[in-house]
Amino acid sequence: MIEFHLDAKTGVSPYLQLVRQVRHALRLGLLDEGDQLPTVKEVVAQLAINPNTVLKAYRELEHEGLITARPGVGTFVTATLTGASLAAHGPLRLELQRWLAKARRAGLDEESIEALFMTTFRTTAQEDIA
């Protein structure tokens, strides 16, 4: 079962953070069809957030066809986002872990690493579009 977390420093709304975490888990194969998501009550207790925030996230995921709520039973995954690329994750993750270790040895802190990665990611994505 997925365990949610929130990061107030991101500037991303809590409901969207929950949606993204579910999508990421679906892409990485951490959640499969039939898996149950935590109940709204469990998420509220864990994160100390408004139940409407969790409901909004779950409604958006349901609207996308990724989950379905079964009254009295729970909320379940109905589709995944994994593709043929899932096999490539292992080697890419290992390479990324090596890169992260190099960045830390170079003296970069977590925020600097994230900034460097995101800037490079966005620049590369824009170059691919052009």
Summary of the structure (lengths in Angstrom):
residues: 130
radius of gyration: 17.2
end to end distance: 40.2
largest distance: 52.4
contacts: 301
relative contact order: 0.12
helix: 62%
strand: 8%
